[in-house]
């Protein structure tokens, strides 16, 4: 169905969410209509934040908000859905719009397989009413489902539209860009040139795909890298766990701005532990690029200042390859925790591939290399 018709059926005037490629039509519609407007549309750090923000909206207005997300974000809403929104607690009505990645029978990446299997069950287990929308679902059925949802809302409960691949169409064209010049793939090439044989943990999305292809092009194999698939926001914590238990190895974390924002508390823990062998590199293009390019708030945040406040003894920002190379070399040579923000452009190669090894194979190769 056309995304504008979907929005008209919902009839809401406030949306908050974390972007998803399955919901790109809705995300582009919201950006085209509202942009980032505190009265109507906010892209939050993670889905739990969205649920709480939407709860505040309801408490202030009495109206029903909409929270959109990829189904991987269901994990982040379990706590607020069960302990804040639930009818046995504050009974706060809310509509979730969930992109169904990994739907059974539809080919997808490994991190989405199990999540896809339990998507509807998790919602139903939390007492959230569900209606699935596919490419061939008539508008009349969606309207009827929304009418039933309004009865659910009146009881202080929540409901969800689960969106199959290709279900929403006719998205307006929105261009996402910034003023930076370095590409992420070139940034990662510079990182791997300095990191050498050190272990690297990379964040989910295009960064890991690019790292994989760089290793392929250099005939290096893939045992040096753990390519975090899924688990957005947790690569730095994985890297911390490795660094603390392999103190004689320098460990590099290639992170993204959206991932850092999603679970920023990890930086406070890293700063408190101060592993001398960890280098935390955040590639900041101020966008959720892997799922379409919608903006993050990282362009307005002082990530270097945040790192310093969290206890990182060394934190710098680089917006050129000369500055990046100086920062990488200094981090390689020192024996203290380092943080490097790299400001880069949006965009990737049209022919960017995907890892050809499985997650299990990646884990086994990484652990074997790490044990040497």
N, C-alpha and C positions, 0 to 999 in steps of 0.2 A: 504494500500500500504506500501511497505518497506520504512522505514524512510530515508535510504540513497538515494533511488530513488526520494523521495520527495525533499530532499535537492539538488539533481542534477537538478531537474526541476526548482527549484527556482534560482539556480545559483548565490547565494549571497556569499560574503566573509566576511560579518560582521553581527553578531547577538548580540542583547542585550535583556534581558527580566527578568521576575520574574517567577520562576519555577511553574509548574502546573502538577498535577498527570495525567490529561488527555493528557498532552504533554510529559509524561515521556520518551517516545521513542526518541523524538527530543532532550530533555534535555540530556539524556544519550549519544546520538550520538554526541552532541556538546562537552560534557565533555570528551568523548573518543577521539574525533578528535583534539580538541583545548585546553581542560582544560579551565582555566581562562587566556585568552591571550588578551591583550589590542588591538591587531590588528584585532582579529577575534571574540572574545566572551567575554562579560562582563555581569555578573549578577548584576543588579542595585537594588537600595533600593525600588523603586516603579515604576509603569508603566509609570507615568508621567516623572520621571527621564529618563527612557528608551527612550521615544519619543524625549526628548530634546537632549540626548546623541546621538541618531541616527541622529537627525537633524544636529548636529555638524559634524558627520561623513560625511554626504552628502555635507555640505558646504565645507569641506576640500578636498573631493575626487571626487565629482560629481556622485558617485555611489549610488545605492538604497540599504538602509539598511533594516534589518528584526528585528521587535520587537515581541517577543512572550510573551504570558500571559494567565492566566485564564480569563474567561469572566468577573469575578468580577472586574478585573483591568480596564475594559472599563471606569469606573467612573474616574479613575486617569488620563486617556488620553484625556478626553473631553476638558479640557482647552487648552493643547498644540495643540490638533488636530484642534480645532476651531479658536484659536487665533495666532498660530504660523505656523502650517503646511499648513493650508487651502490655496487653489489656489487664494483666494482674499487677502491673506496676503503675505507670502513668497513662497508659491507654492512649498513645499518640498515633493518630492515623498517618499513613505515609504510603506513597506509591513508588515502588522500585521498578526501574526499567533495566533489564539484565540481558546483555549480549551473550548468546549461548555458544561459546567456543567449545570445541571438542564434543559436539553433539554426537551421540552414538550413530554410527553409519556414515558420518561426514568426516573425511580425512582432515586431520589437523596436526599441529606440532605436539611433541610428547608431553609437554607440561600441561596441556589442556585435556588429555585423554581421561584421566580419572575425575578431574573436576567436571568434565562434561557429563560423565555418568551420574554424578550425584547432585547436579545443579538443581533440578526440580525437587528432589527429596530433601535437600538441606532447607529450602524455603518452606516446604510443607511441614517439616519437623519443627520449624520455628513458628508454626501457626499462621504462615503467610499464604494467603490465597493466590493461586497461580493460573494464568491463562497464557498459552503459548501462541505466538504469532509467526506464521510462515509466509512465504512469498504468495501463496494462493489463499490466504485467509481473507474472507470478504470483510469489508468495512462494517457491514451490519453486525457481524459476529463480534468484532472488537467493540463496537458501540454497546452491544448487549452485555458484554463482559464488564465494561466500564460502569454500566448502570448497576450491575451486581456489586462491583467494587465499592460504589458509593454507599451501599447498605453496610458493607464491611467497615468502611471508614466511620460511619455513624456509631458503630460499636467500639470505636477506639482501637481498631485492628489495622493491619497492613495488608497490602496486596502487591502482586508483581506481574508485569508483562515480561515474559521471557521471549527474546527476539532471535529467531533463527537467521541463518546466513541469507542475505539478500532480501529480507522481508521488508525493509524500509527503502524507499527509492526517491528519486527526484530531489536529491540534495542540492542546495545552492552551492556554487563553486566559491570556495574561500581560499585565499592564498596566505600561507604562513611563512614568515621569513624574519630574519634579524639582520643586523648590520655587520656581523662577524664574517671573516674571510676564510679561516682555517676549516677544512673538512674533518669530520670525526675520524674517517678512515686514515687520513694522513696523520692525525694526532696519534692514533694507535700505532701506526708504523714507527713514529718517533719514540713512543714508549717502549715498544718491543726491541728497538735498536739499543736502548740503554739497559733494559732489564736483563737482556742476555739469557742466561740459563736459570734465572730466578722464577719461582712459581708466580702465576698470575691468576687472580680470580676476577672474572668480568661479569658485569650486570646483564640482566635479561634483555632481549631485543636485538637491535641492529648492531650494537657494539660487539656482542659475542659473535654474531655472524661475520662481521668484518674481521675480528681477531682470528677466527677459524680460517678465513680465506687468505689472510696475510701469512699464517703459518703454512698453508698449502703452497702458496706462491714461493715461499722460502725453503720448501722441502724440509721443514723442521719437525714434523710430527706434531702431535697434540697433547703430549704428556705434561707439558709445562703449564697448561691452562685448565682451570675449571670454568666451564661455560655455564653460568647460572641460568637455567631455564625456569621461567616462572619465578616465584618468590621475590617479586619486585620489592626493592628496598632492603634486602637482607644480604647482599653480596659483601658489604663491609663487615658485617658480623661474622660471616663465614671466614673472611680473610683474617679477622681478629683471632678466631679460634685456631686457624692454621698457624698464624704468627706466634701466638703464645706457646704453642706446643712444638714448634720448630724454630727455636730462638737463633739458631746458627744460619738460618736461611732468610734472605731478604724477600719479603712477600709484597707483591703489588696488587692493589685493588683498582680496577677500572670501573668507575661508577658513573651514573647519570644523574642529572639534576632532579628529574622526576622521582627517581628511586631514592635519592637522599632525602627529599622532602617527605616521601611516604612514611619513612620510619626514622626521623631525624634523631630520635633518642639514642640510636646506635652511636652517633658521634660523641655523645656525652660519656658513654661507656668506654669507647675507644680512648678518648682523652683522659679518662680516669686511669685506665690501665697503662697507657703510654708505652706500648710495645716499641722498642727501639728499632725493630726490623721491619716495620710496616710503612708502606708508602700508599697513601689514599689519594687517588687521582679522580677528580670529578669533572667529567666532560659536560659543560653547561651550554646547551643551545636554547635554554629557556622554553623547552617544548616537549610535549609527549610525542616525539616524532615517530616512533615505531608504530603507533596506532593512529597516525594521521596528521600530527603536527600542531594540535591544539596547545595553547600556551600553558606554561607553569608560572608560578610566582617567583621562580629563581632569578629572573631578570631584575627583580626588585629587592632581592635579599642579598645581604653581605655574607656570602658563604665563608670567605676568609675570616671575617670577624666572628662568625659563629664558631668556626673551628678553633680559633684562639680562645674564645670564651669557654669552649668545652675542654680545653686543656692541651690541645695540640701545640707543642713547643715551636713548630715551624709551619707556617701557612702562607702561601703566596698565590697570586692570580697571574695567569699568562694569557695574552691575547695575540701573541705572535710566535712563530716557530723559534726565533732566537731566544725569546724569554722562556719558552717551554723547555728548550734544550738546556738552558742554564739551570732551570729549576729541577729538571730530571737528573742532571749530573750531580747537582748538590745533594739531592735526596739519596742518590746511589752511594755517595761517598760518606755521608754522615751516619752516625749511629744513634739517631733519635727519630721518633715518630714524625712523619712529614705529611702535609696536606697540600695538594696542588689543584687549584681550580683552573680549568682550561676553557676559555670562551670560544665557541666554534659556531659555524653556520649550520643551518638545517640542510638536509639533503643527503642522498646516498646514490650509489650507482644503480641504474635500472636493472642491471644483470646481477645484482648481489644475490649470492646463493644462500643456502642453509647448510648447517653442519651435516655431514654424511655419516657421522658416527652416532651411535645411540648415547643416551645419557649414562647408562650403565657402563658402556665402553669408555666414555670420557672419565667417569669416576675411577674406574680401575686403572687406566693409564696414568691419571693424575696421582693416585695414591702410590702406584709403583715408582713413579719418578720421584715423588716426594720422599720415599723411604730410602733412596740411595744416598 
